[in-house]
Amino acid sequence: MNCAQMKYKMKTYKIQHARRRQVPFCLIMPLFILLFAGMQNTYAQIPLDELPLSKDKIEKIEAQKVAYITNKLELTPEQAQQFWPVYHQHHKQARQMEEQFREEYLNGIGIKSLSDSEAEKIADARLHHAQEMLDLKKAYHEQLKEVLTPVQVLLLYNTEQEFKRMLLERLKEIGKRGRGR
């Protein structure tokens, strides 16, 4: 293969793979862990201060998340300026609601040792909590529609699901390697 052929091959390779080079997966992996770890439905998350990560790593993960979602949604600078405060406020509220529910009803309970009335109270509270989370998500959806196009709103939801799927696959790989399989 001569030099011209080699240059042509490299150029076509770069063109074919340019779309795949959005954000390196190794930089996104910690973000996936944060997004998925401890999730129940869409919202429940382990609080950042409970994760074994330094503040610097958390900040880097947040920066990668912003870059990844901005890139996936193809946000304009104006949209990004309006979108991110809504996004962060919503996720902060959802995290606070989850933490409050866990502290109030789930910390240190042995379900089998509960009386029927205690179990009923917690089951009812769980249903009430689920409704509150749904109401929060509906309000968030309405706010998103004011900032993003309908396609971008749907793409955001799909991107969050994609994060979860990719994380599960990555965790399975890590688990298999850790066990020597």
C-alpha positions as CSV (number, residue, x, y, z in Angstrom):
1,M,0.0,0.0,0.0
2,N,1.5,3.3,-1.0
3,C,1.4,6.6,0.9
4,A,-1.6,8.0,-1.1
5,Q,-3.7,4.9,-0.5
6,M,-2.8,4.9,3.2
7,K,-3.9,8.6,3.5
8,Y,-7.1,7.8,1.7
9,K,-7.8,4.9,4.0
10,M,-7.2,7.0,7.1
11,K,-9.4,9.8,5.8
12,T,-12.3,7.4,5.0
13,Y,-11.9,5.7,8.4
14,K,-12.1,9.1,10.1
15,I,-15.2,10.1,8.2
16,Q,-16.9,6.8,8.9
17,H,-16.2,6.9,12.6
18,A,-16.5,10.7,13.2
19,R,-20.0,10.4,14.4
20,R,-19.1,7.8,17.0
21,R,-16.5,10.0,18.7
22,Q,-18.9,12.2,20.7
23,V,-17.7,11.5,24.2
24,P,-15.3,8.6,25.3
25,F,-17.2,5.9,27.0
26,C,-14.6,5.7,29.9
27,L,-15.5,9.3,30.7
28,I,-19.2,8.6,30.7
29,M,-19.1,5.3,32.7
30,P,-19.0,7.1,36.1
31,L,-21.9,9.2,35.0
32,F,-23.9,6.1,34.2
33,I,-23.2,4.7,37.6
34,L,-24.5,7.9,39.2
35,L,-27.6,7.9,37.0
36,F,-28.5,4.3,37.5
37,A,-27.2,3.3,40.9
38,G,-30.0,2.9,43.3
39,M,-32.7,4.0,40.9
40,Q,-36.3,2.9,41.5
41,N,-38.4,3.8,38.4
42,T,-36.8,6.9,36.9
43,Y,-35.9,9.0,39.9
44,A,-34.5,7.2,43.0
45,Q,-30.8,7.8,43.2
46,I,-28.0,7.3,45.7
47,P,-27.1,10.7,47.1
48,L,-23.8,11.9,45.6
49,D,-22.3,12.3,49.1
50,E,-22.9,8.6,49.7
51,L,-20.9,7.5,46.7
52,P,-17.2,6.6,47.0
53,L,-16.2,9.4,44.6
54,S,-14.2,12.5,45.3
55,K,-15.8,15.9,44.7
56,D,-13.5,16.4,41.7
57,K,-14.8,13.2,40.1
58,I,-18.4,14.2,40.8
59,E,-17.8,17.5,39.1
60,K,-16.1,15.9,36.1
61,I,-19.0,13.5,35.8
62,E,-21.5,16.3,35.9
63,A,-19.5,18.2,33.2
64,Q,-19.5,15.0,31.1
65,K,-23.3,14.6,31.6
66,V,-23.9,18.2,30.5
67,A,-21.7,17.7,27.4
68,Y,-23.3,14.4,26.5
69,I,-26.9,15.5,26.8
70,T,-26.1,18.9,25.1
71,N,-24.5,17.0,22.2
72,K,-27.3,14.3,21.9
73,L,-30.0,16.9,22.0
74,E,-28.1,19.3,19.8
75,L,-29.0,22.2,22.0
76,T,-28.4,25.7,20.8
77,P,-26.7,28.0,23.3
78,E,-30.0,29.7,24.0
79,Q,-31.8,26.4,24.6
80,A,-29.0,25.2,26.9
81,Q,-29.2,28.4,28.9
82,Q,-32.9,27.7,29.5
83,F,-32.8,23.9,29.7
84,W,-30.1,23.2,32.2
85,P,-31.6,25.2,35.1
86,V,-34.9,23.3,34.6
87,Y,-33.1,20.0,34.3
88,H,-31.0,20.5,37.4
89,Q,-33.9,21.8,39.5
90,H,-36.1,18.9,38.6
91,H,-33.5,16.3,39.4
92,K,-32.7,18.1,42.6
93,Q,-36.4,18.0,43.7
94,A,-36.7,14.3,42.7
95,R,-33.6,13.4,44.6
96,Q,-34.9,15.3,47.7
97,M,-38.2,13.6,47.5
98,E,-36.6,10.2,47.2
99,E,-34.3,10.9,50.1
100,Q,-37.1,12.1,52.3
101,F,-39.2,9.0,51.5
102,R,-36.3,6.7,52.3
103,E,-35.5,8.4,55.6
104,E,-39.1,8.5,56.7
105,Y,-40.2,5.0,55.7
106,L,-37.5,2.7,54.6
107,N,-34.4,3.2,56.7
108,G,-33.7,0.2,58.9
109,I,-37.0,-1.6,58.5
110,G,-37.3,-5.3,58.5
111,I,-40.4,-5.8,56.4
112,K,-41.2,-9.2,57.9
113,S,-41.2,-7.8,61.4
114,L,-43.8,-5.1,60.7
115,S,-47.3,-5.3,62.0
116,D,-50.1,-5.3,59.5
117,S,-51.0,-1.7,60.3
118,E,-47.4,-0.5,59.9
119,A,-47.0,-2.4,56.6
120,E,-50.3,-0.9,55.4
121,K,-49.1,2.6,56.3
122,I,-45.8,2.2,54.4
123,A,-47.5,0.6,51.4
124,D,-50.0,3.5,51.3
125,A,-47.1,6.0,51.7
126,R,-45.2,4.3,48.8
127,L,-48.3,4.7,46.5
128,H,-48.7,8.3,47.6
129,H,-45.0,8.9,47.0
130,A,-45.3,7.4,43.5
131,Q,-48.1,9.8,42.7
132,E,-46.1,12.7,43.9
133,M,-43.2,11.7,41.7
134,L,-45.6,11.4,38.8
135,D,-46.9,14.8,39.4
136,L,-43.4,16.2,39.5
137,K,-42.5,14.5,36.3
138,K,-45.7,15.9,34.6
139,A,-44.7,19.4,35.7
140,Y,-41.1,18.8,34.5
141,H,-42.5,17.6,31.1
142,E,-44.5,20.8,30.8
143,Q,-41.5,22.9,31.6
144,L,-39.4,21.0,29.0
145,K,-42.0,21.6,26.3
146,E,-41.5,25.4,26.9
147,V,-37.8,25.1,26.3
148,L,-37.2,22.2,23.9
149,T,-38.8,21.0,20.7
150,P,-41.1,17.9,21.0
151,V,-38.4,15.8,19.3
152,Q,-35.8,17.0,21.8
153,V,-38.0,16.2,24.8
154,L,-38.5,12.7,23.5
155,L,-34.8,12.4,22.7
156,L,-34.0,13.5,26.3
157,Y,-36.1,10.7,27.7
158,N,-34.6,8.2,25.3
159,T,-31.1,9.3,26.1
160,E,-31.7,8.8,29.8
161,Q,-32.9,5.3,29.1
162,E,-29.9,4.7,26.8
163,F,-27.6,5.7,29.7
164,K,-29.3,3.0,31.9
165,R,-29.0,0.3,29.3
166,M,-25.4,1.1,28.5
167,L,-24.5,1.1,32.2
168,L,-26.1,-2.3,32.8
169,E,-24.1,-3.7,29.9
170,R,-20.9,-2.2,31.2
171,L,-21.5,-3.4,34.7
172,K,-22.1,-6.9,33.5
173,E,-18.8,-6.8,31.6
174,I,-17.0,-5.5,34.6
175,G,-18.6,-8.2,36.8
176,K,-17.6,-10.9,34.4
177,R,-14.0,-9.7,34.2
178,G,-13.9,-9.4,38.0
179,R,-14.9,-13.1,38.3
180,G,-12.4,-14.1,35.7
181,R,-14.9,-15.2,33.1
